Amino acid sequence: MNKFFFIFFVLILSCSLNPNSSFWSKSKNIKTEKTVTRLLFEDKRPSETEFNPKLKVNLPNQNVENIKYNYNNDGFTRKKIFEEKFSKYNFSKIDNFSGYEPEILVDKSNLYFFDNKGSVIKFDKNSSIVWKKNYYSKSDKKNNPILFLASENDNLFVADNNANYYLINKNNGNLKWKKKHTSSFNSQIKIKNGKAFIVDLENTLRCFSLKNGEKLWSVPTELTVVSSQKKQSIVIVNNLIIFSNSIGDVTAVDFVTGEIIWQTPTQILNFGKNITLRNSDIVSDGSFIYMSNNRNEFFAIDLKTGIIKWKQEINSEIRPVVISDYIITVSNEGLMIILNKLDGNIIRINNILKNIKEKKRKNYYPVGFIISDNKIYLTTINGRLLVINFLDASSQRILKLDREKLQRPTYFNKELYIAKDNSIIKIN
């Protein structure tokens, strides 16, 4: 009996004192499911399936200047990913996780995420825990808070769906301050020059000081009784903060004063119908912003004036990627689409689900993608990761990672990290 208690004590002690013990599950082998020419198509309407499917499109040989986190244009890298093994960091399941679309945060040397109790976790390049901190009461932990993260210098700004927001020292995880807002948050966070920007459920953009959490200014937009749960999007370009709201308005405000520069409605909706509207994240190339939705609309909006430059019929709620003169997106139906960003003309459409039986395609509903080493890595709602050759859109592999929805993949240190409602999946 004494021997039993000794072993039990050692196990408990080792788990509590060593944050890296049994952190990742044992690595497993991944199971597999089975140069553009100048060409514009101004007078041809693309078919509902494929269009110019064999047209070869080459991506730049180097990373491009407008690939920036504050532009939301972070889905392209030239670096290679090895798709041989995967492991997981597991935690208890978080309710409504997928509806809030939380994102893994990456800086140059570290990766940040959270678990089901609201503990913020910092990982290094070796996927080891640097620190793990929790600043919630027992009652807050029971609510499984969903966290949104952003960083600048040594500051890590955290906001959640329970209206809390606080600042952590990135180096040691110590709390600098914590405050309570009047409304919950469900949006991306962007930070610049000591200011954090986030949209709350009242469709109001809030600007907070990183120094003490003080609200510096706010920009209200139209508030509806019933709002979509889709996470709202923010980009920062020069001195403009551009953000979306739940009814499809896109608003640009001055970075310093919060003064509205322009506002562009993308929808004319009757009462209550906005609950079904799902916009993609806003993405910018520094001159325009691009956004699509699940109402078969893809917009290019002038950054200075808010005027819609062009509009294309594409049904997608996935964050696109802007690379050189091209925009790449994936429709809700599984069509990979390449557009000319200057005029919106469609260059190529490929059905990346065509080898899957039609009655099963709904199980492969796309969630998000990134492009790496001329490959597209696309996550789905049924736990699959599709690996697609960008040059000819041929399907290389369908990786079985899980059975439930995977979030958009994140690239870090030659590896992919994918969040889901009960784990972080690492692919290397």
N, C-alpha and C positions, 0 to 999 in steps of 0.2 A: 504493500500500500504506500509506504514512504517513497519507494522508487517511482511509483506512478505519479505522485504529487511533484516529485523532483523533475521528472520529464515534462509534466504539464507546465510547471513554473518556468523552465528553460524556454519552452516554446513561446509562452506569452511574453517573456522578457525579450527574446530575440525579435519578435514581431514588433514590439513597441519601440525598441531602441534602434533598430536598423530599418530605415525606411525603404531600402532597396531589396530587402529579403522577399523572395517570391513575388517580386513586383510584376514582372511580365510573365505570362504563361509560357510554357515551353514552346519553342519555335516548331512549327509544323510546316511540312511541304504543302504548297497551295494546290488544291485540286482544280482541274480545268474542265468545264463543260465543253463538251465539244465547241517644177519651175513653170509658173503660170504664164501663158501667152496673153497678150492684151486682147481681151475678148469680152464685150458687153452685150447684153441681151435686152435691149430697151423695148423692143416690140413683141417679145415673146413672153407669154404667161407660163410660168413653170407648172408642171403637172403636180398632182397631189402626192406623187410618190417621188421618183428620182428624176433628176435633170442634169444632163451632162455628167453622168456618174463616172465616166472614165477620164475626165479632164484632170490632168495632174497639176497640183498646186504646190509650190515649194515655199517653205517658211524661211525666214531670215536665218543666216548662219550664226548670228550672235543675238544676245538679248537686246531688246529694243528699249529706247528711252522712256516710252510712255507706259511701260509695265511698272505700275506703282500701286502700293497698298492704299494710299489716300484717294486714288482714282478707282478703286475696286478692280483694277485691271492687273490682277496678280496670278492669272491662270496660265502663264507660259514660262517655260524654262528650257534651255538647251541641254540640261544635265540629264544623265541617264539614271533610270530606276531599275533595280534588279527585282524581278517578280518571282522569286523562288520560294521564300518562306514568309510566314506571318505569325505574329503572336499578339496577345491581347493583355491590356490592363483592365481588369473587371471591377465593377462596382454594382450596387443594387440598382434595379431599374428605376428610371426617372419618368414619372407620368407626364404626358403631353410634351415630351422632349422634342419630337420631330416637328411639332407645330411651331415651336419657337426658333428652330434652325440655328442653334448655337454653333459658333465657329471656334476651331482651334486657333490660338494666337501664336505666331512665330516671329521672333526677332532674329538677329544675326547668329546668336549663339544658343538660344534656348527656345523651349516650347512651353506653352501654358494652357491648362484646361482645368476642369473641376469635376467633382464627383457628386454622388446623389445627396450628400449632406451639405453641399455648398463649400467644401474645402477646395481652395485654390491650390493647384499643384504646378510646380516648376520642374521641368525636365532639362537635362543638359544634352549635348550632342550624342552621348552614349545611351540615351533614354533612361538614365538614372535620375532618381528624385533628388533635387537640390534642396527643396523645402516643400512642406505641405502645411497650409495654415487655414484655420476656420474661425470666422468671427461672427457666428450665428448662435442664438440661444437654442435651447432644446426644442422649443415650439417652432422656431423658424426651420430647424433642420428637418422636422417632420413634414414640412411643406415641400421638401425636395426643391429648393430654389434653383432656378435656371439662370446662369450667369452669362453676362456679355462683357468682353474684355477688350482693352486697348492700352497701349503703352507709349511713353515718351521719356527718353533719358532713363532715370532710375525709378520712374513712376509707373505703376500698374493701376489703371482705373477700372473699377468693377461696378456694374449695375445689375439689377436682377428684376425678375417678374413680380417681386413683392414690394417694389418701390424703394428698396435700399440702394444706396450708392456710397462707395468708399474708395480710399486710396491706400495702396500697399507699396512698400519699398521693394523694388524688384530684386534687389541684391540679397536681402535676408527674410523677406516676407512679412516684416513687421508692419502693423497698421499705423497709418499716419493720421487718418480721421475717418469717421463714418457718420452718415446722415440719412434721414428719411425724407422721401419725396411725397407729394400728394397723390401721385398716380403711378401705376406700374410702368415698367419699361419693356419694350419689345422692338428694339431696333439695333442696327449696328452702332458702334461708337467710333468717332474719329477725334483725334487729338492734334492740336497744333499750337505752338507757342504758349504752353501752359494752360490751354483751354480745352475742355472736353465737350463734345457735341453729341446729343442723343435725343431721340424722339420718344415721347411717352404715349400712353394709350388715349390721351386726349388730343392726339394729332398735333402736338405742340413741340417744336424744336427747343430744347433747353441748352443753354451754354453755362457750364460750371467752371469755376476756377479750380485748378489742381492744387493751389496753395492751401485753401481752407474749405473747399466745397461750396463756397458762396455762389448763388445763382447770379450771373452777370446780366443776362438778358434772356428773353424767350420770344418765340414767334408762333402764335397760335394760327392754325388753319382750321378749315371747317370740321366741326365735330359732329359725328353721327351717333344715333342711339345704338345701332348695331354695326360693329366694325369687323373687318376681316382680321383673322389672327396672323396673317402673313407678316413676317418681320419687315420693318421699314428699312430703307436704305439711305446712306449718306455718302457723299464724296466731297472732298476739298480740292479746289483748283484755284491756285493763286489766292486772291482775297475773297473768294466766293465759297459759301457752304450751300450745296444743293442737296435737297432731300425730298423723298416721296412721302405720301400719307396713304391712309387706308382707302380713300375714295379715288385715287389715281391722279391727284394733283402733284405737280413737280414745282418746287419753289426754290429760288435762289436768293440768298440773303448776304449782306455785307458781313465779312468776318469780324470786324471790329465792333460795329454798332448793332448788328442784328436787323438793320433796315432791309425791307423786302426790295429786291432789285427787279425781279419779275416772277410771275407765277403762271404756269401753263397747265390747264386742265386737260387730261387725256381721255376723260370719260364724261358722258352725260348720262347719269344713272337716276333711276327712280328710287324712291325711298326703300331702304332695306336691301336693294340688289347688290350693293357694294360688298356684302358679306361673301359673295362668290368670286370677287375680283382678286386675282393673285398676280402681282407684278414681279418681274425679275428684279434683281439688284440693278441699281444705276451703275453704269460703267462709263468712264470718260477717257478720251485720248488727249486731253488738254485743250481741245478746241470745241468739241461737241460732247454731248452725253447721249448714251444709248440705253434704251429700256424696252422690254417687251412684256406681254401679259398673256393670260389664258383666254383672251377674247380675240385672238388671231390678229394682234397688232404689234408691230415693231417700229419704234420711233427713233429718229435722230433729231435732237434738239440743239439749236445753236446756244452755246454757252453764254454769250454776251447778251443776247436779246430774248431768249426763250422761245423763239420762233421754230416751229417744226419744219425742218429742212426736207425730210422725206419720211414716208410711212410705207411699210411693207407688210404683206399678209403672212405673218409667222406666228404660230401658236406656241408660245414658250414662256415658262416662268423660271427658267434657268439663267444664271448669270453668264452673259456672253464674254468672249475674249476679243480684244482688239489688238491685232498684230499687223504692223506696217499699214498697208492699204486695205486690209481685210478685216471682216468681223466673222467670227465663228460662233455658232450657237447650235443647240440641239433642241428640237421641238418636243412637245409632250408626247407626240406619236412615235418618237425615235428616229426622226430625220435629222441628219447632220447637214447643216446649211452653211455655205460660205457666201458672204456678200461683199460687194465693193462698198466700202464705207463712205465714199464720196457721193454716191447717188442712190445707194440702196439696191442696185441691180443684183440679182442672184446669179452667182457664178457657177455654183455646183450644189446639188442635193443628192445625198446618199441615204438610203434606208439601211441603217445599221442593225436593224432587227429583222431583216428579211430572211435570215436563215433560221429564225425561231418560228415555230408553228404559230399561225395567226391567233388561235384561241388562247395561247399562252403569253402573247405579247403584252397584255395589260399587266402581267406580273413583273415586267421589266420596265416599268414606268421610270423615266430618267429623273435623277435628283440633282446632279451637278457634275462638272468635269474640270480637268486641267489638261494642258498639253505639255508633254515632256519628251524630248529626244524624238520628235516627229511621231509621237504616239498620243492618242487621246485616251485618258483614263476616266471612264464614266461610271458613276455609282447609280444604283437602282433601288427601288423600294423592297426588293426581295433579297437583298444581301449579296448581290452580284457586283463585280467590278469588270466592266467590259474594257478590253485593251484593243484599240483600233488603230490601224496604220493610217496616219493622216494623208499620206501621199495619194493613196488610191482608195481609202476608206474600207479596206478589207479588214474583216474581223480576225484578229490574231488569237485572242484567248478570251474566255469568259471564266473569271476566277470565282470560285465558291468561297465566300468569306463568312457568310451568315445566312440566316433565313428572314431577317427583318430589315427595315429601312436603314440604309447607310447615308450619312451626310456627305456633303461635297468634300472630295479629298484635298489634303494639304501636303505640299512638298516641303521636306525639311531634311537637310544633310543626306541627300541621295536616297531618301526613304519616303514612302507615303504614309500619312497618318489619317485615319478616318474615324470620326466619332459616330457613336450610336447611343441608344438610350440606356445601355448597361455596360459599355466598354469603350476603350480606344483601341483601334486595330492598327498595328504597325506592319508594313510590308517592306521587306528588304531581300 
